Amino acid sequence: MSAASNSLLPQPGNNAPLAMLLDDDADALTLTMGSSSSGTITIDFYSDLGVLQSSVTQALVPSGYEVYTYSGLGTFRGVAFRDNTDASGLRFMNFSYNSVDAGPVPAPGALGLLGLGLLVMAGRARRA
């Protein structure tokens, strides 16, 4: 990581995947990628259990930085960049993602109380 530019600078010729685990579920990712030559990169999106949700093959813009946004791929927790065809390596910076809160899971006791309440309401409606 380069402190001066807030970017990840892989070593030239290093085509190993870069993987990130997000601290929350997300449904959109925006980042800036820089490339020295045209080519492609594959981006995989994973669930919180490590299941592949979706993959995108991105064409790279030569000699410059571009902002890329990925959305409409479902909910994901992990991202992996792989199969980079740029021999100089990519530069990544300005990562951001849209957190998705699935909401709290109701406790079994709360579901029981909900069921009891519905039964009471149905019983009163039947008497009326």
N, CA, C and O atoms as CSV, one atom per row, in Angstrom:
chain,resi,resn,atom,element,x,y,z
A,1,MET,N,N,0.851,-1.174,0.000
A,1,MET,CA,C,0.000,0.000,0.000
A,1,MET,C,C,0.894,1.233,0.000
A,1,MET,O,O,1.847,1.330,0.774
A,2,SER,N,N,0.580,2.135,-0.849
A,2,SER,CA,C,1.336,3.373,-0.920
A,2,SER,C,C,0.634,4.432,-0.082
A,2,SER,O,O,-0.490,4.824,-0.395
A,3,ALA,N,N,1.284,4.896,0.979
A,3,ALA,CA,C,0.655,5.877,1.871
A,3,ALA,C,C,0.402,7.197,1.168
A,3,ALA,O,O,-0.569,7.885,1.481
A,4,ALA,N,N,1.247,7.558,0.235
A,4,ALA,CA,C,1.110,8.852,-0.443
A,4,ALA,C,C,-0.128,8.898,-1.332
A,4,ALA,O,O,-0.731,9.960,-1.485
A,5,SER,N,N,-0.516,7.777,-1.915
A,5,SER,CA,C,-1.638,7.807,-2.858
A,5,SER,C,C,-2.816,6.945,-2.430
A,5,SER,O,O,-3.814,6.866,-3.147
A,6,ASN,N,N,-2.717,6.298,-1.275
A,6,ASN,CA,C,-3.778,5.415,-0.811
A,6,ASN,C,C,-4.110,4.367,-1.865
A,6,ASN,O,O,-5.279,4.116,-2.159
A,7,SER,N,N,-3.074,3.759,-2.431
A,7,SER,CA,C,-3.304,2.776,-3.473
A,7,SER,C,C,-2.491,1.514,-3.208
A,7,SER,O,O,-1.523,1.532,-2.448
A,8,LEU,N,N,-2.897,0.424,-3.843
A,8,LEU,CA,C,-2.172,-0.837,-3.793
A,8,LEU,C,C,-1.341,-0.930,-5.064
A,8,LEU,O,O,-1.884,-0.848,-6.166
A,9,LEU,N,N,-0.049,-1.097,-4.925
A,9,LEU,CA,C,0.834,-1.169,-6.076
A,9,LEU,C,C,1.508,-2.532,-6.121
A,9,LEU,O,O,2.516,-2.728,-5.442
A,10,PRO,N,N,0.990,-3.482,-6.894
A,10,PRO,CA,C,1.629,-4.783,-6.975
A,10,PRO,C,C,2.959,-4.692,-7.707
A,10,PRO,O,O,3.175,-3.783,-8.509
A,11,GLN,N,N,3.833,-5.620,-7.432
A,11,GLN,CA,C,5.117,-5.669,-8.119
A,11,GLN,C,C,4.899,-5.950,-9.603
A,11,GLN,O,O,4.020,-6.740,-9.949
A,12,PRO,N,N,5.681,-5.321,-10.496
A,12,PRO,CA,C,5.546,-5.611,-11.930
A,12,PRO,C,C,5.686,-7.107,-12.197
A,12,PRO,O,O,6.546,-7.783,-11.633
A,13,GLY,N,N,4.827,-7.592,-13.062
A,13,GLY,CA,C,4.862,-9.008,-13.427
A,13,GLY,C,C,4.189,-9.924,-12.418
A,13,GLY,O,O,4.123,-11.132,-12.644
A,14,ASN,N,N,3.687,-9.386,-11.312
A,14,ASN,CA,C,3.027,-10.198,-10.305
A,14,ASN,C,C,1.560,-10.350,-10.677
A,14,ASN,O,O,0.773,-9.417,-10.518
A,15,ASN,N,N,1.200,-11.506,-11.162
A,15,ASN,CA,C,-0.179,-11.756,-11.580
A,15,ASN,C,C,-0.968,-12.558,-10.553
A,15,ASN,O,O,-2.017,-13.118,-10.869
A,16,ALA,N,N,-0.464,-12.612,-9.331
A,16,ALA,CA,C,-1.187,-13.323,-8.269
A,16,ALA,C,C,-2.499,-12.594,-7.984
A,16,ALA,O,O,-2.574,-11.377,-8.153
A,17,PRO,N,N,-3.526,-13.313,-7.556
A,17,PRO,CA,C,-4.793,-12.649,-7.259
A,17,PRO,C,C,-4.692,-11.748,-6.030
A,17,PRO,O,O,-3.891,-11.984,-5.126
A,18,LEU,N,N,-5.509,-10.735,-6.022
A,18,LEU,CA,C,-5.654,-9.853,-4.874
A,18,LEU,C,C,-7.054,-10.088,-4.339
A,18,LEU,O,O,-8.028,-9.902,-5.068
A,19,ALA,N,N,-7.177,-10.494,-3.078
A,19,ALA,CA,C,-8.484,-10.784,-2.497
A,19,ALA,C,C,-8.712,-9.891,-1.292
A,19,ALA,O,O,-7.787,-9.600,-0.534
A,20,MET,N,N,-9.960,-9.459,-1.123
A,20,MET,CA,C,-10.342,-8.614,0.010
A,20,MET,C,C,-11.608,-9.167,0.640
A,20,MET,O,O,-12.530,-9.589,-0.058
A,21,LEU,N,N,-11.644,-9.160,1.959
A,21,LEU,CA,C,-12.838,-9.512,2.703
A,21,LEU,C,C,-13.394,-8.233,3.293
A,21,LEU,O,O,-12.703,-7.544,4.044
A,22,LEU,N,N,-14.629,-7.907,2.965
A,22,LEU,CA,C,-15.259,-6.687,3.453
A,22,LEU,C,C,-15.798,-6.912,4.856
A,22,LEU,O,O,-16.088,-8.049,5.227
A,23,ASP,N,N,-15.937,-5.855,5.641
A,23,ASP,CA,C,-16.403,-6.012,7.012
A,23,ASP,C,C,-17.924,-6.058,7.116
A,23,ASP,O,O,-18.463,-6.159,8.218
A,24,ASP,N,N,-18.618,-5.985,5.994
A,24,ASP,CA,C,-20.071,-6.058,5.979
A,24,ASP,C,C,-20.501,-6.547,4.597
A,24,ASP,O,O,-19.726,-6.462,3.644
A,25,ASP,N,N,-21.721,-7.054,4.479
A,25,ASP,CA,C,-22.247,-7.405,3.163
A,25,ASP,C,C,-22.373,-6.133,2.336
A,25,ASP,O,O,-22.606,-5.052,2.877
A,26,ALA,N,N,-22.220,-6.267,1.028
A,26,ALA,CA,C,-22.311,-5.119,0.126
A,26,ALA,C,C,-23.087,-5.515,-1.118
A,26,ALA,O,O,-23.193,-6.695,-1.451
A,27,ASP,N,N,-23.627,-4.516,-1.799
A,27,ASP,CA,C,-24.299,-4.776,-3.068
A,27,ASP,C,C,-23.736,-3.925,-4.203
A,27,ASP,O,O,-24.235,-3.994,-5.326
A,28,ALA,N,N,-22.705,-3.123,-3.930
A,28,ALA,CA,C,-22.049,-2.324,-4.968
A,28,ALA,C,C,-20.618,-2.030,-4.534
A,28,ALA,O,O,-20.337,-1.860,-3.348
A,29,LEU,N,N,-19.723,-1.972,-5.513
A,29,LEU,CA,C,-18.310,-1.681,-5.273
A,29,LEU,C,C,-17.862,-0.639,-6.290
A,29,LEU,O,O,-18.151,-0.763,-7.480
A,30,THR,N,N,-17.157,0.389,-5.819
A,30,THR,CA,C,-16.566,1.397,-6.700
A,30,THR,C,C,-15.088,1.488,-6.375
A,30,THR,O,O,-14.710,1.528,-5.204
A,31,LEU,N,N,-14.252,1.520,-7.394
A,31,LEU,CA,C,-12.820,1.646,-7.188
A,31,LEU,C,C,-12.185,2.284,-8.407
A,31,LEU,O,O,-12.788,2.358,-9.478
A,32,THR,N,N,-10.967,2.740,-8.226
A,32,THR,CA,C,-10.177,3.290,-9.321
A,32,THR,C,C,-9.079,2.287,-9.633
A,32,THR,O,O,-8.367,1.841,-8.733
A,33,MET,N,N,-8.936,1.927,-10.918
A,33,MET,CA,C,-7.880,1.024,-11.349
A,33,MET,C,C,-7.053,1.724,-12.421
A,33,MET,O,O,-7.585,2.422,-13.285
A,34,GLY,N,N,-5.753,1.525,-12.345
A,34,GLY,CA,C,-4.853,2.070,-13.348
A,34,GLY,C,C,-4.096,0.962,-14.028
A,34,GLY,O,O,-3.708,-0.017,-13.391
A,35,SER,N,N,-3.878,1.110,-15.339
A,35,SER,CA,C,-3.213,0.091,-16.125
A,35,SER,C,C,-2.236,0.763,-17.081
A,35,SER,O,O,-2.484,1.875,-17.547
A,36,SER,N,N,-1.141,0.098,-17.368
A,36,SER,CA,C,-0.178,0.659,-18.316
A,36,SER,C,C,-0.402,0.150,-19.737
A,36,SER,O,O,0.140,0.703,-20.694
A,37,SER,N,N,-1.197,-0.895,-19.865
A,37,SER,CA,C,-1.501,-1.415,-21.202
A,37,SER,C,C,-2.925,-1.950,-21.216
A,37,SER,O,O,-3.512,-2.216,-20.167
A,38,SER,N,N,-3.462,-2.099,-22.391
A,38,SER,CA,C,-4.813,-2.639,-22.473
A,38,SER,C,C,-4.779,-4.125,-22.138
A,38,SER,O,O,-3.727,-4.761,-22.212
A,39,GLY,N,N,-5.886,-4.654,-21.784
A,39,GLY,CA,C,-5.998,-6.055,-21.412
A,39,GLY,C,C,-7.277,-6.251,-20.631
A,39,GLY,O,O,-8.210,-5.455,-20.739
A,40,THR,N,N,-7.321,-7.308,-19.847
A,40,THR,CA,C,-8.502,-7.598,-19.044
A,40,THR,C,C,-8.095,-8.056,-17.648
A,40,THR,O,O,-6.945,-8.416,-17.395
A,41,ILE,N,N,-9.066,-8.028,-16.765
A,41,ILE,CA,C,-8.924,-8.573,-15.425
A,41,ILE,C,C,-10.274,-9.202,-15.064
A,41,ILE,O,O,-11.324,-8.708,-15.475
A,42,THR,N,N,-10.240,-10.272,-14.309
A,42,THR,CA,C,-11.469,-10.914,-13.839
A,42,THR,C,C,-11.671,-10.553,-12.377
A,42,THR,O,O,-10.736,-10.604,-11.578
A,43,ILE,N,N,-12.904,-10.189,-12.035
A,43,ILE,CA,C,-13.249,-9.823,-10.664
A,43,ILE,C,C,-14.332,-10.790,-10.195
A,43,ILE,O,O,-15.397,-10.887,-10.806
A,44,ASP,N,N,-14.051,-11.507,-9.099
A,44,ASP,CA,C,-14.996,-12.462,-8.523
A,44,ASP,C,C,-15.602,-11.872,-7.257
A,44,ASP,O,O,-14.902,-11.238,-6.467
A,45,PHE,N,N,-16.890,-12.077,-7.064
A,45,PHE,CA,C,-17.609,-11.604,-5.889
A,45,PHE,C,C,-18.114,-12.820,-5.117
A,45,PHE,O,O,-18.770,-13.693,-5.685
A,46,TYR,N,N,-17.803,-12.872,-3.807
A,46,TYR,CA,C,-18.101,-14.040,-2.975
A,46,TYR,C,C,-19.052,-13.695,-1.834
A,46,TYR,O,O,-19.060,-12.569,-1.337
A,47,SER,N,N,-19.858,-14.683,-1.423
A,47,SER,CA,C,-20.735,-14.528,-0.266
A,47,SER,C,C,-19.905,-14.589,1.010
A,47,SER,O,O,-18.704,-14.853,0.965
A,48,ASP,N,N,-20.553,-14.342,2.151
A,48,ASP,CA,C,-19.858,-14.415,3.434
A,48,ASP,C,C,-19.409,-15.833,3.761
A,48,ASP,O,O,-18.585,-16.020,4.656
A,49,LEU,N,N,-19.929,-16.837,3.059
A,49,LEU,CA,C,-19.517,-18.227,3.262
A,49,LEU,C,C,-18.480,-18.673,2.233
A,49,LEU,O,O,-18.113,-19.848,2.194
A,50,GLY,N,N,-18.005,-17.743,1.399
A,50,GLY,CA,C,-16.992,-18.066,0.406
A,50,GLY,C,C,-17.534,-18.672,-0.870
A,50,GLY,O,O,-16.771,-19.237,-1.653
A,51,VAL,N,N,-18.834,-18.570,-1.100
A,51,VAL,CA,C,-19.450,-19.103,-2.310
A,51,VAL,C,C,-19.395,-18.036,-3.398
A,51,VAL,O,O,-19.763,-16.884,-3.165
A,52,LEU,N,N,-18.936,-18.421,-4.579
A,52,LEU,CA,C,-18.857,-17.495,-5.704
A,52,LEU,C,C,-20.261,-17.035,-6.085
A,52,LEU,O,O,-21.114,-17.856,-6.424
A,53,GLN,N,N,-20.503,-15.726,-6.031
A,53,GLN,CA,C,-21.810,-15.152,-6.355
A,53,GLN,C,C,-21.869,-14.715,-7.818
A,53,GLN,O,O,-22.874,-14.923,-8.498
A,54,SER,N,N,-20.777,-14.104,-8.297
A,54,SER,CA,C,-20.773,-13.547,-9.640
A,54,SER,C,C,-19.333,-13.274,-10.067
A,54,SER,O,O,-18.450,-13.117,-9.224
A,55,SER,N,N,-19.102,-13.218,-11.365
A,55,SER,CA,C,-17.795,-12.859,-11.923
A,55,SER,C,C,-17.993,-11.845,-13.034
A,55,SER,O,O,-18.982,-11.882,-13.766
A,56,VAL,N,N,-17.027,-10.934,-13.144
A,56,VAL,CA,C,-17.057,-9.912,-14.184
A,56,VAL,C,C,-15.674,-9.877,-14.832
A,56,VAL,O,O,-14.665,-9.865,-14.127
A,57,THR,N,N,-15.614,-9.862,-16.156
A,57,THR,CA,C,-14.358,-9.641,-16.856
A,57,THR,C,C,-14.355,-8.195,-17.321
A,57,THR,O,O,-15.228,-7.770,-18.077
A,58,GLN,N,N,-13.363,-7.445,-16.860
A,58,GLN,CA,C,-13.291,-6.009,-17.116
A,58,GLN,C,C,-12.177,-5.705,-18.112
A,58,GLN,O,O,-11.028,-6.088,-17.893
A,59,ALA,N,N,-12.511,-5.015,-19.214
A,59,ALA,CA,C,-11.491,-4.525,-20.144
A,59,ALA,C,C,-10.790,-3.348,-19.479
A,59,ALA,O,O,-11.444,-2.498,-18.875
A,60,LEU,N,N,-9.474,-3.291,-19.584
A,60,LEU,CA,C,-8.687,-2.229,-18.965
A,60,LEU,C,C,-8.409,-1.102,-19.948
A,60,LEU,O,O,-8.209,-1.335,-21.140
A,61,VAL,N,N,-8.398,0.108,-19.439
A,61,VAL,CA,C,-8.073,1.280,-20.239
A,61,VAL,C,C,-6.566,1.494,-20.152
A,61,VAL,O,O,-6.033,1.614,-19.049
A,62,PRO,N,N,-5.861,1.547,-21.286
A,62,PRO,CA,C,-4.406,1.692,-21.217
A,62,PRO,C,C,-3.969,3.091,-20.776
A,62,PRO,O,O,-4.632,4.090,-21.056
A,63,SER,N,N,-2.847,3.126,-20.088
A,63,SER,CA,C,-2.165,4.377,-19.723
A,63,SER,C,C,-3.054,5.362,-18.977
A,63,SER,O,O,-3.216,6.503,-19.407
A,64,GLY,N,N,-3.618,4.934,-17.883
A,64,GLY,CA,C,-4.391,5.871,-17.086
A,64,GLY,C,C,-5.236,5.185,-16.042
A,64,GLY,O,O,-5.334,3.960,-15.981
A,65,TYR,N,N,-5.838,6.018,-15.228
A,65,TYR,CA,C,-6.734,5.536,-14.181
A,65,TYR,C,C,-8.175,5.765,-14.597
A,65,TYR,O,O,-8.503,6.788,-15.198
A,66,GLU,N,N,-9.027,4.812,-14.278
A,66,GLU,CA,C,-10.455,4.906,-14.549
A,66,GLU,C,C,-11.214,4.485,-13.302
A,66,GLU,O,O,-10.737,3.654,-12.530
A,67,VAL,N,N,-12.393,5.057,-13.107
A,67,VAL,CA,C,-13.272,4.674,-12.008
A,67,VAL,C,C,-14.248,3.625,-12.536
A,67,VAL,O,O,-14.886,3.815,-13.571
A,68,TYR,N,N,-14.352,2.518,-11.806
A,68,TYR,CA,C,-15.231,1.416,-12.178
A,68,TYR,C,C,-16.219,1.180,-11.047
A,68,TYR,O,O,-15.847,1.200,-9.874
A,69,THR,N,N,-17.476,0.958,-11.401
A,69,THR,CA,C,-18.509,0.645,-10.418
A,69,THR,C,C,-19.174,-0.669,-10.817
A,69,THR,O,O,-19.521,-0.879,-11.979
A,70,TYR,N,N,-19.343,-1.542,-9.838
A,70,TYR,CA,C,-19.982,-2.839,-10.057
A,70,TYR,C,C,-21.186,-2.931,-9.135
A,70,TYR,O,O,-21.050,-2.821,-7.916
A,71,SER,N,N,-22.359,-3.133,-9.711
A,71,SER,CA,C,-23.581,-3.275,-8.925
A,71,SER,C,C,-24.522,-4.223,-9.668
A,71,SER,O,O,-24.248,-4.628,-10.798
A,72,GLY,N,N,-25.621,-4.565,-9.025
A,72,GLY,CA,C,-26.569,-5.480,-9.645
A,72,GLY,C,C,-26.073,-6.913,-9.693
A,72,GLY,O,O,-26.548,-7.711,-10.502
A,73,LEU,N,N,-25.111,-7.248,-8.824
A,73,LEU,CA,C,-24.526,-8.594,-8.819
A,73,LEU,C,C,-24.992,-9.413,-7.626
A,73,LEU,O,O,-24.481,-10.508,-7.392
A,74,GLY,N,N,-25.945,-8.903,-6.874
A,74,GLY,CA,C,-26.362,-9.566,-5.646
A,74,GLY,C,C,-25.528,-9.075,-4.478
A,74,GLY,O,O,-24.716,-8.161,-4.621
A,75,THR,N,N,-25.730,-9.680,-3.337
A,75,THR,CA,C,-24.997,-9.312,-2.131
A,75,THR,C,C,-23.697,-10.106,-2.063
A,75,THR,O,O,-23.678,-11.304,-2.345
A,76,PHE,N,N,-22.604,-9.430,-1.684
A,76,PHE,CA,C,-21.311,-10.093,-1.593
A,76,PHE,C,C,-20.557,-9.594,-0.371
A,76,PHE,O,O,-20.846,-8.519,0.154
A,77,ARG,N,N,-19.590,-10.382,0.077
A,77,ARG,CA,C,-18.750,-10.035,1.231
A,77,ARG,C,C,-17.274,-10.025,0.862
A,77,ARG,O,O,-16.483,-9.337,1.508
A,78,GLY,N,N,-16.889,-10.777,-0.167
A,78,GLY,CA,C,-15.492,-10.840,-0.583
A,78,GLY,C,C,-15.342,-10.518,-2.057
A,78,GLY,O,O,-16.255,-10.740,-2.853
A,79,VAL,N,N,-14.171,-9.990,-2.409
A,79,VAL,CA,C,-13.862,-9.630,-3.794
A,79,VAL,C,C,-12.464,-10.136,-4.108
A,79,VAL,O,O,-11.551,-9.980,-3.296
A,80,ALA,N,N,-12.285,-10.741,-5.277
A,80,ALA,CA,C,-10.957,-11.198,-5.711
A,80,ALA,C,C,-10.714,-10.724,-7.142
A,80,ALA,O,O,-11.563,-10.881,-8.019
A,81,PHE,N,N,-9.539,-10.142,-7.355
A,81,PHE,CA,C,-9.113,-9.690,-8.676
A,81,PHE,C,C,-8.096,-10.709,-9.173
A,81,PHE,O,O,-7.122,-10.998,-8.477
A,82,ARG,N,N,-8.308,-11.261,-10.374
A,82,ARG,CA,C,-7.417,-12.303,-10.877
A,82,ARG,C,C,-7.298,-12.218,-12.398
A,82,ARG,O,O,-8.010,-11.458,-13.054
A,83,ASP,N,N,-6.388,-13.011,-12.933
A,83,ASP,CA,C,-6.157,-13.113,-14.372
A,83,ASP,C,C,-5.873,-11.764,-15.011
A,83,ASP,O,O,-6.417,-11.436,-16.065
A,84,ASN,N,N,-5.019,-10.989,-14.365
A,84,ASN,CA,C,-4.605,-9.698,-14.901
A,84,ASN,C,C,-3.685,-9.927,-16.093
A,84,ASN,O,O,-2.691,-10.645,-15.981
A,85,THR,N,N,-4.006,-9.324,-17.229
A,85,THR,CA,C,-3.166,-9.492,-18.412
A,85,THR,C,C,-2.204,-8.317,-18.621
A,85,THR,O,O,-1.490,-8.283,-19.623
A,86,ASP,N,N,-2.173,-7.363,-17.700
A,86,ASP,CA,C,-1.244,-6.234,-17.779
A,86,ASP,C,C,0.080,-6.659,-17.152
A,86,ASP,O,O,0.144,-6.906,-15.947
A,87,ALA,N,N,1.131,-6.747,-17.955
A,87,ALA,CA,C,2.428,-7.237,-17.467
A,87,ALA,C,C,3.027,-6.337,-16.390
A,87,ALA,O,O,3.828,-6.808,-15.582
A,88,SER,N,N,2.665,-5.072,-16.357
A,88,SER,CA,C,3.203,-4.142,-15.351
A,88,SER,C,C,2.426,-4.196,-14.047
A,88,SER,O,O,2.846,-3.596,-13.057
A,89,GLY,N,N,1.325,-4.888,-14.023
A,89,GLY,CA,C,0.492,-4.937,-12.823
A,89,GLY,C,C,-0.477,-3.771,-12.784
A,89,GLY,O,O,-0.236,-2.729,-13.392
A,90,LEU,N,N,-1.554,-3.951,-12.076
A,90,LEU,CA,C,-2.564,-2.907,-11.929
A,90,LEU,C,C,-2.317,-2.087,-10.690
A,90,LEU,O,O,-1.668,-2.546,-9.750
A,91,ARG,N,N,-2.825,-0.886,-10.684
A,91,ARG,CA,C,-2.828,-0.044,-9.497
A,91,ARG,C,C,-4.283,0.121,-9.070
A,91,ARG,O,O,-5.149,0.442,-9.883
A,92,PHE,N,N,-4.538,-0.102,-7.791
A,92,PHE,CA,C,-5.893,-0.001,-7.249
A,92,PHE,C,C,-5.921,1.113,-6.216
A,92,PHE,O,O,-4.986,1.244,-5.427
A,93,MET,N,N,-6.967,1.909,-6.207
A,93,MET,CA,C,-7.122,2.907,-5.150
A,93,MET,C,C,-8.580,3.311,-5.025
A,93,MET,O,O,-9.414,2.980,-5.867
A,94,ASN,N,N,-8.866,4.037,-3.949
A,94,ASN,CA,C,-10.198,4.593,-3.688
A,94,ASN,C,C,-11.302,3.535,-3.683
A,94,ASN,O,O,-12.313,3.675,-4.371
A,95,PHE,N,N,-11.097,2.482,-2.903
A,95,PHE,CA,C,-12.122,1.446,-2.748
A,95,PHE,C,C,-13.267,1.998,-1.912
A,95,PHE,O,O,-13.042,2.643,-0.888
A,96,SER,N,N,-14.484,1.745,-2.347
A,96,SER,CA,C,-15.654,2.022,-1.516
A,96,SER,C,C,-16.743,1.021,-1.894
A,96,SER,O,O,-16.791,0.523,-3.018
A,97,TYR,N,N,-17.599,0.745,-0.942
A,97,TYR,CA,C,-18.692,-0.183,-1.226
A,97,TYR,C,C,-19.928,0.241,-0.461
A,97,TYR,O,O,-19.847,0.944,0.546
A,98,ASN,N,N,-21.077,-0.200,-0.960
A,98,ASN,CA,C,-22.359,0.106,-0.344
A,98,ASN,C,C,-22.735,-1.031,0.603
A,98,ASN,O,O,-23.047,-2.139,0.166
A,99,SER,N,N,-22.702,-0.745,1.899
A,99,SER,CA,C,-23.060,-1.760,2.898
A,99,SER,C,C,-24.544,-2.064,2.846
A,99,SER,O,O,-25.378,-1.178,2.657
A,100,VAL,N,N,-24.847,-3.330,3.017
A,100,VAL,CA,C,-26.228,-3.782,3.038
A,100,VAL,C,C,-26.484,-4.401,4.400
A,100,VAL,O,O,-25.812,-5.357,4.785
A,101,ASP,N,N,-27.445,-3.867,5.126
A,101,ASP,CA,C,-27.800,-4.423,6.428
A,101,ASP,C,C,-28.988,-5.347,6.230
A,101,ASP,O,O,-30.084,-4.909,5.879
A,102,ALA,N,N,-28.757,-6.622,6.458
A,102,ALA,CA,C,-29.825,-7.610,6.298
A,102,ALA,C,C,-30.860,-7.488,7.405
A,102,ALA,O,O,-31.922,-8.106,7.331
A,103,GLY,N,N,-30.561,-6.698,8.430
A,103,GLY,CA,C,-31.485,-6.545,9.542
A,103,GLY,C,C,-31.290,-7.659,10.553
A,103,GLY,O,O,-30.723,-8.706,10.242
A,104,PRO,N,N,-31.761,-7.422,11.753
A,104,PRO,CA,C,-31.596,-8.448,12.778
A,104,PRO,C,C,-32.486,-9.659,12.508
A,104,PRO,O,O,-33.589,-9.534,11.977
A,105,VAL,N,N,-31.993,-10.802,12.878
A,105,VAL,CA,C,-32.770,-12.031,12.760
A,105,VAL,C,C,-33.621,-12.157,14.020
A,105,VAL,O,O,-33.092,-12.106,15.131
A,106,PRO,N,N,-34.945,-12.322,13.857
A,106,PRO,CA,C,-35.785,-12.428,15.043
A,106,PRO,C,C,-35.450,-13.661,15.882
A,106,PRO,O,O,-35.179,-14.737,15.347
A,107,ALA,N,N,-35.473,-13.489,17.179
A,107,ALA,CA,C,-35.228,-14.604,18.093
A,107,ALA,C,C,-36.425,-15.558,18.045
A,107,ALA,O,O,-37.546,-15.118,17.792
A,108,PRO,N,N,-36.206,-16.855,18.283
A,108,PRO,CA,C,-37.314,-17.807,18.262
A,108,PRO,C,C,-38.444,-17.410,19.211
A,108,PRO,O,O,-39.615,-17.634,18.904
A,109,GLY,N,N,-38.104,-16.828,20.352
A,109,GLY,CA,C,-39.143,-16.401,21.294
A,109,GLY,C,C,-40.022,-15.308,20.714
A,109,GLY,O,O,-41.228,-15.281,20.962
A,110,ALA,N,N,-39.434,-14.416,19.950
A,110,ALA,CA,C,-40.209,-13.342,19.327
A,110,ALA,C,C,-41.172,-13.911,18.296
A,110,ALA,O,O,-42.302,-13.438,18.179
A,111,LEU,N,N,-40.741,-14.915,17.553
A,111,LEU,CA,C,-41.637,-15.545,16.585
A,111,LEU,C,C,-42.789,-16.260,17.289
A,111,LEU,O,O,-43.920,-16.256,16.803
A,112,GLY,N,N,-42.497,-16.866,18.427
A,112,GLY,CA,C,-43.546,-17.520,19.208
A,112,GLY,C,C,-44.580,-16.519,19.705
A,112,GLY,O,O,-45.782,-16.779,19.647
A,113,LEU,N,N,-44.111,-15.378,20.193
A,113,LEU,CA,C,-45.036,-14.331,20.641
A,113,LEU,C,C,-45.862,-13.792,19.482
A,113,LEU,O,O,-47.047,-13.509,19.656
A,114,LEU,N,N,-45.269,-13.645,18.312
A,114,LEU,CA,C,-46.001,-13.191,17.140
A,114,LEU,C,C,-47.107,-14.188,16.806
A,114,LEU,O,O,-48.242,-13.789,16.543
A,115,GLY,N,N,-46.785,-15.481,16.813
A,115,GLY,CA,C,-47.777,-16.514,16.532
A,115,GLY,C,C,-48.906,-16.509,17.554
A,115,GLY,O,O,-50.076,-16.636,17.194
A,116,LEU,N,N,-48.551,-16.362,18.840
A,116,LEU,CA,C,-49.560,-16.307,19.893
A,116,LEU,C,C,-50.469,-15.099,19.701
A,116,LEU,O,O,-51.685,-15.203,19.859
A,117,GLY,N,N,-49.887,-13.963,19.365
A,117,GLY,CA,C,-50.680,-12.753,19.124
A,117,GLY,C,C,-51.648,-12.927,17.963
A,117,GLY,O,O,-52.792,-12.476,18.027
A,118,LEU,N,N,-51.188,-13.578,16.909
A,118,LEU,CA,C,-52.075,-13.823,15.765
A,118,LEU,C,C,-53.214,-14.755,16.130
A,118,LEU,O,O,-54.342,-14.571,15.672
A,119,LEU,N,N,-52.925,-15.764,16.960
A,119,LEU,CA,C,-53.984,-16.678,17.403
A,119,LEU,C,C,-55.023,-15.948,18.252
A,119,LEU,O,O,-56.224,-16.170,18.098
A,120,VAL,N,N,-54.556,-15.074,19.151
A,120,VAL,CA,C,-55.480,-14.311,19.995
A,120,VAL,C,C,-56.354,-13.411,19.130
A,120,VAL,O,O,-57.563,-13.322,19.344
A,121,MET,N,N,-55.740,-12.741,18.149
A,121,MET,CA,C,-56.520,-11.863,17.272
A,121,MET,C,C,-57.532,-12.660,16.458
A,121,MET,O,O,-58.662,-12.208,16.272
A,122,ALA,N,N,-57.152,-13.819,15.978
A,122,ALA,CA,C,-58.074,-14.655,15.204
A,122,ALA,C,C,-59.221,-15.129,16.081
A,122,ALA,O,O,-60.363,-15.176,15.623
A,123,GLY,N,N,-58.942,-15.485,17.339
A,123,GLY,CA,C,-59.969,-15.915,18.269
A,123,GLY,C,C,-60.961,-14.786,18.567
A,123,GLY,O,O,-62.168,-15.028,18.606
A,124,ARG,N,N,-60.482,-13.579,18.774
A,124,ARG,CA,C,-61.374,-12.440,19.022
A,124,ARG,C,C,-62.205,-12.105,17.798
A,124,ARG,O,O,-63.384,-11.772,17.916
A,125,ALA,N,N,-61.601,-12.191,16.629
A,125,ALA,CA,C,-62.342,-11.890,15.404
A,125,ALA,C,C,-63.435,-12.934,15.182
A,125,ALA,O,O,-64.495,-12.619,14.641
A,126,ARG,N,N,-63.182,-14.160,15.592
A,126,ARG,CA,C,-64.159,-15.230,15.421
A,126,ARG,C,C,-65.372,-15.033,16.336
A,126,ARG,O,O,-66.505,-15.338,15.962
A,127,ARG,N,N,-65.108,-14.513,17.552
A,127,ARG,CA,C,-66.202,-14.280,18.524
A,127,ARG,C,C,-67.077,-13.104,18.110
A,127,ARG,O,O,-68.261,-13.059,18.443
A,128,ALA,N,N,-66.501,-12.162,17.392
A,128,ALA,CA,C,-67.250,-10.940,17.055
A,128,ALA,C,C,-68.202,-11.128,15.923
A,128,ALA,O,O,-68.895,-10.187,15.536
